[in-house]
């Protein structure tokens, strides 16, 4: 008997699916980070971070879960919860963000 081959998404495909979800639902500073495969649940966990040019990620705000069998979103941190976490990070890193923008403007 030949076992059926089941196609699973690659990490890059899962990250792309999460990025599309983010672009449809949140502002541009929310980014999909490196996915981790959950073998028990058979889905990709894609961390969502808040990131700025010249600084990079300033912290994790949530997660999107992507089916390993398709690009289907099977769960995510509530959008308002991600926005709230982002606001906390923005306040915490306000000086660094403003300094980076001022430096880039003066370059």
ZIBELZI-V468452 format. One record per backbone hydrogen bond with DSSP energy under -0.5 kcal/mol. CO is the residue of the C=O (numbers start at 1). NH is the residue of the N-H. Records with the same first field share a line. If there is no record, write none. Layout:
CO->NH, NH
This chain:
1->3
5->7
10->14
11->15
12->16
13->17
14->18
15->19
16->20
17->21
18->22
19->23
20->24
21->25
22->25, 26
27->30
29->31, 51
31->49
34->47
36->45
37->39
38->42, 43
42->68
43->38
44->46, 66
45->36, 47
46->64
47->33, 49
48->61, 62
49->31, 51
50->58, 59
52->55, 56
56->52
59->50
62->48
63->77
64->46, 66
65->74, 75
66->44
68->9
72->67, 74
75->65
78->82
79->83
80->84
81->85
82->86
83->87
84->88
85->89
86->90
87->91
88->92
89->93
91->94
93->97
94->98
95->99
96->100
97->101
98->102
99->103
100->104
101->105
102->106
103->107
104->107
